[in-house]
Amino acid sequence: MGAFQSYGIFWRRALFAALTAGIIAAIIIQDHTGYLPLGVFNTGSATMAKLSLGCLAAAGVVLVIQVIEMLSGRLAPLGGTIRGIYVFLVILDVLLIFGDRVFVTGNPAGRLGQYYEVPDSGQPPVILKKDPTGLPVRQCLSDADSLLDGPRILFLGDSYTAGSGSGPACNYPDVAERVLRLHWLSTAEVVNAGVSGYGPVEALSMLRWYRAQDCPLNAIVYNLTLENDFADNLPGTERRVAAGIIFRFPHNWFLKHFHPLNTRLFRWALVVVYFGRASTQDMLNAVSVPGGPCDFTVKPVGEVSPFLRSTVQRDLDNATRVATTPGGYDEAKTAIDEMRTIAAEMKVPFFLVVFPDRVLADAELRARMNVGAPDASIKNHGVAVSAFHADRIFDVYELLDGRAGMYREVDTHLSDLGNVAAGEFVGSGLAAYLKQMTAPDSTDIMKR
C-alpha cells in the first residue's frame, strides 16, 4: 500500500512539473521565436515583454523546485504550496471564463464592458458593440420604419466609421449619405456598420453576419484606418472579447491556454489596472464625442498632451512593426480580398476608403512632436493604395494632407471639420461611380 501511495505521489508531482514545463515552452515559443512574428500585444508591448520574462524566470525556479521534490522528496512543503496555488489559479480562471461568457462576452444586455460576441457557425464569432439600452443589435443595422426602399450602401470599419463627429451634420457616414442623396438618388441610405475597435477581420465577420440575415445591400464600403487596422490583425492571432474588451489571442490552442499572459485571469487584471490608472478625462475624451452643434473652427495644434503623444507613439511603433515584418500585411489583405469576393458573389461593387496615420497627414502635429514623416507610415500607406484591390479606392490622404483643423485636439480621430471633408470627398466619389453604373446603358444595381 505504501509503495502504491508513493507511486501516486510521484506521478502527481510529475504532472504538475509537466504543467510548469508546458508554461515555459509556451512562453519561449510565443515570445522568443518567430512563430508569432508580430507578437500578441500591440499596446504596452515592452511592458508585456518584461512581464513575460518575469513569468519565465518564476516558472524556471518553480520547475527546479518540482524536480528536486519529485526525485528526492525534499522541498515537499514548498512543492505542495505551489500545487495549491496552481489549483487555485486554474479554478479561478475557469470561473472567470464561465462568468465572462455568461454575463459579459455572450450577453448583449450585460452592463460590464463595451463588446459581446455572437457565435457564427464555422467562422470566428462576430464581435458587436453593446447597445446602451441593453437590446441586441438589429439584424439589418437600420430601423425598418426609416427605410426609404432605396439602395443601401453598407459602411464597414472602426471608430472612424462609427463616428467621431458631434452629430449627424458632422459625422462622416451621415455626410456621405447626404451627398449621395444630393448627387445620385434621393432614396440612397448609408447603413453604418462601423464598430469602434474593429480591424479588417472583424469587419469581414460583420459582413458575413449581415449577409446571413438576408439584409438588402447594393454596395459595400470598407474604411481602412491605417492608424491601427494593420496592427489590429496580426499573423497567427485572433481577436476575441474578454472582460467586455477586444483582446488578441494566439490561434494556437497550446499557446492560448499555457501562456500566463493569455489567461482570462491576466486579461481581466489588465482591464482592472487600466481603468484604475488611466485619467478619467483622458478616457472619456478618447472614447466619446463632444455632442451638441458642430464646431467647424479651424484650431491650430496646441501643446501635445501626454495622452495624445503616447497614442501617436504607440501607433508609430505598431506601424514600424508591421512595415518591417514579413507577412505583416497578410491578415488585413486576406480579409479585404474576401470582402471583395463576397461583394462579387452578391454582384455589388466593393469600395475601399484609406484613412492615413494622423502623424503622416498632420504637418502641425509633426512639428509639435519634432518628428518627420515616418517611413513606416509612408510604406503602409503605399501598400494600402497599391497592393489592395477594390472596384475603386478612395485615398483620403490626398484630402487631409497639410490641411489644418482636420483632427480632434485630444486624439487621432477626425474633427467635425475633418468628418465633413471626408464625407463630402467619399460621398461625391461614390455618387459619381454609382451614377455611372445606373446610367441607361449600364446594369442597374438597384435591381441586383
N, C-alpha and C positions, 0 to 999 in steps of 0.2 A: 504493500500500500504506500509506504514511504517513497519507494523508487518511482512508483507511478505519479505520486504527487510532485516529486522533484522534476520528473519529466514534463508535467504540465506547467510547472512554474517556469522552466527553461523556455518552453515554446511561447508562453505568454510574454516573457521578456523579449524573446526573439521577434515576436510580432510587432511590438512597439518600437524595437530597434529598426525593423524594416520600414516602419512608418516614417521614422526620422530620416532614414536613408532616402526614402522617396521624396521627402520635403527638400533635402539637399539637392537631389537630382533635378527637381522641378525648378529650383532657384537658378542652378547653373545653366540649364537648358534655356530658360526664358530670358535670363539677364546677362549671360556671359558667353553666348554663342550667337550665330547669325540666324538661328531658327525663326525668331521674330525680328526682322531687320529694323523695324521702327519701334519695337517695344510695345507696351500696353498703355502706358500713361503719356498723354501729351500736355498735361498740366502738372507742374511741380516734379518733372521727371528727375531732376537732380536730387531732390529730397527723397523721392521714391527709391532711387538707386542706393542711397545711403541706408534707408530702412531695410532694403533687400540685403545689403551686405551685413547689417546687424543681425537679421534673421539667419543668414548663412553661418555667421560666427556662432550664434547661440545654438543652432542646430548641430554644428560640429562638436561643441562642448557636450551637448546632450548625448550625442551618439557615442562619444568616448565613455561617458558615464555608463550608458546602457551596455556597451560591450564589456566593460570591466565587471559590471554586475552579472551579466549573462554567463561569462566564462569562469568567474571566481566566486561569485556570491557576495563580494564586497560592495559597499555603497548601496546596499539594498534599501535602506530608508529613503535615500535620495532618489533612487530609481522608482520606488513606489509613489513618491510625491510627483515625479514627472508624469507617470502614467495617470495619476489622478487629475492632473492639470489637462492632459490630453483628452481624457474622457469628458471633463467639464467643458472644454472648448468645443469639442465635436457636438455635444448635446446642445450647447448654446447656438452654434452655427446652424444646426438642423432646425431648431425652434425659430431662428431668425428667417431662414429660408421659407418655412411654412407660414409664419406670420406675415412676412413680406408679400408672398404670393396671394394670400387670402385677403389681407386688409389694405395693402398698398399697391403692389405691382399689378395685381389682377382685378382691382376694384376701382372703376371709374368714379365712384362716389366717395372713395377714401379721402380723408382730409389731409393725409400726410403726402408730401411730395407733389411734383408737378406732372408726372407722366404715369401711364399704365400700359400694359401690353394686351393685345388681342391675338389669340392663337390663330395661325394661318397654316392650314394643312399642307405639309410637305415643304413649307417655307419658314424662314425666321418669323417670329411674331411681329405684328405691326405695332409700332410704338406711337401712341396717341397722347396728346396733352389733355389733362383733366379739365373739364368744364367747371368753372366756379360754382355753377348751380348743382353740380353733382350728377348731371344727366350724361348718358353715353353720347359719344359723337354721332351726329346724324349720318345715315348711310351715304347720302349723296352730298354731304357737307354744305347743304343750302336749304333754306326754309322753303318748303313746297309752295307756300302761299305767295312767295315773292317771285316765283319763276315767270319769265316772260315768254316762254315757249320759243326762245330763240337759240342761237348757237351758244354752247358753253365751252369756255376756254379754261382748262384746269391749270392752275399755277401751283407748282411743287417747289419746295425749298425750305430754308431755315427761317431765322428771325427776320432777315431782310424781307422775306416774302410774307411772313405772318404780320409784319408791320411795325415800324418804329415811329410813324407819324403821329401827330397829336389827335388826328381824327380822320374821317373818310375824305375830307377835302385835301388832305396832305398825306395820304398813305399810298405807297407805291402801287399795289394791285388795284385800289379803287380809282386812282388817277388813270391807270392803263385802261380800265373798264370805261371810264367816261370818254377817253379818246377813241376807243373802239366804237362806241355808240355814235360818236360825232362823225367819225370819218369812214365807218364801214356800215354797220347795221345798228339801228336804234334798239334792237332787242338783244344785242350781244350781252353775255353775262360772264364775268370772271369768277370762277369758283376758287376761293383762296384755301388751298390745302397746305399752306406753309405752317411748319411747327418749329418753334424755337428749339435749337439743339440738334436738328436733323442734319445728317450728311447724305451723300448720294444713295447709299444702301437703304437708309430709312425712307427716302423719297421713293425709291423703287418699290419697297414694300407697300407704301401708301398707294402707289399707282395700281399695283396688283389688287389690293384690297378694294379700291374704288371700282376697278373694272369688274371684280367679282360680284359687286352689288347691282350690276346691270345699270349703272348710272349713265345718263346721257352725256356724251362727250364729243366735241368737234375739233379740238386741238389740245396739245399738251405743251406746256412751257415749263422747263426746268431751270431754276435760278441757281447757278453755281457761285457760291461765295468763296473766293479764294482765301479769305481771311482764315478760315478754319476747315473748309469742307474736305480738302485733301487729307488733313491730319485727323479728321473725324472718322475716316475709314482706312485703317491700316492693314497691311498684309497679314494674314494669319489670325485676325481677330474679328470679333463681332461685337456690336453694341447692344446691350441689354439694360433693362431697368432694375435698379436696386435702390431701396430706400426712396423710391419715387424720383430718382435722378438717373440720367443716362450715363452708364459707365461702359468701358470697353473690357472685354474678357477674351482670352485666347479661344480659338476654335478647339484646340486640343483638349480632350477630356482630362488627361493626366495633369496638365499644367493648370487647368481651371480648378481642379479640386485639391491639388497638393501644394501649390504655391501659396504661402501665407497671405500675400497681398491680394490674392484673388478671392479670398473667403468673404462671405456675406458679413461676417463679424468686422473685418477690416474696412469694407466699403461703408458700412453703417458708421463706423468710428470716424471715417473721413468726413462724412456728412456732418456729424455732430461737431467735430473740431472746426470745420469750415464755417458753419453757421455760428459757432461760438466766438471765432476770432475775427471774422470779416466785419468791416464797418457797416452798420445797418444802412446808412445813407448810400454808401457805395453800391451795396447790393440792390437797393431799391432803384437807384439810378440805372443800373446795368440791366435790369430785367423789366423795367416799366417805361412808359412813355408819359410825357408831361400832361396830356389831356387838355381839353379846352380848345380855344381857337388856334388856328395855325399861326406859326411865327416864321415869317419869311425874312426876318432881319439877317443881313449878312454880318456875322460876328467873327472878327479875327480870332485866330487861335491864341488864347492867353497862356498863362502858366500851365504846363502839362502836369496834371495831378498824378500822384503816385499810383493810383489805380489805373489810369489810362496808360501811363508809362509801362507798368508791369504787364498790362494786357497786350500792348503793342510788342513788347519784348518777347513775351510768350509766343505770340503769333509768328514773329520773325524766327524764333528758334524752331518752331514747328515747320515753317516754310523751308528752312535750311535742311532739316532732317529729311523732308520729303524729296527736295530737289537733289540731294546728294546720295540718296539710297536707291539702288537698282530695284525696280518694281514699285517704287513709291507712289506711282500714279495708277497702278493696276486696278485697285479696288474701285476707285472713282470711275475710271474708264469703262470697266466691265459693267458697272451699274448703269451708266449713261447709255452705253450701247444697248443694254437690254431694254431701257426705257424707249429707245428709238425703235427697237424691234417690236415692242408691244404697240407703239403708235402705228407702225406699218401694218401689223395684223389687224388693227382696228380701222385702218385706212383713213387715218387723220394725220395732219402734219405735226412734226416734233420740232420745237424751237429750244435753243439753249441761250440763256442770258448769263453773261460772265461779269460778275462784280469783282473789281480788283481789291488787293490789300489796301487799306486806308493809307498806310505809310508810303505806298507806291504812287497813289493818286494825289495825296495831300502834301504839296510842297511846303506849306506853312508848318505843318506838324514835323516834317523832316528837319526844317530849320530850327524849330524849337528844341528838338531832341538831338540836334547836331549829328545827324546821320545822312548818308547819301541814299540814293535809290537802291534798295537791297538787290543783289544779284539773284538770290533765290526767288524773290517775288517776281522779278522780271522773267526768270526762266519758267516759273509756274504759270504765269500769265500767258507766255508764248505757247506752252503746251496746251493750255485750255482752248485757245482760239485757233490752233492749227492742227492738233492731233485728235481732238474730239470732233464728233460728227453730228450734224443735225440738218434739217431742211433749211434752217438759217440760224446763224449765230449773231446775237446782238452783244457787242463788246461795249459795256458801259464805261470802261476806262477812257475811251475816246471822249465821252461826255464829261467825266468828272476831273480829268487830269488838269491840275493847275487852277481849278475854279474854287474860289473862296466860299465858305459857308455851306459846303455840301455835307458836312458831318456834324453829329452832335458833339457838344463840348466834353461830355463825360465818358464817352466810349467810342467804339468804332462803327456804330450804326449811322445810317443816313439821317440827316436832319430833315425837318419839314421841307425845306428848300430842295435838298437832295432827293427826297422821295418824289416830289413833284417833277423834278427834272428827269429822273429815271423813268417815272410812269409815262410821261409825255414821249420820251425817246422810244421806249419799248412799245407803248401803245400805238404810236404812229407807224413804227416798223411792222408790227403785226397787222395793223389795218391795211397797209399797202399790200402786204403779201396775201392776206386773206381776200381782199377785194379783187385781186388779180385771179385768185383761184375760183372765185364765184362769178367771174365775168361770164357772159353768154357762151363764149367758146371754150370754157373750162368746166371741169367736173364740179358740180355744186356740192361743197362739203356739208351743206345743210341737209342733203338727202342721204348722207352716209350713216 
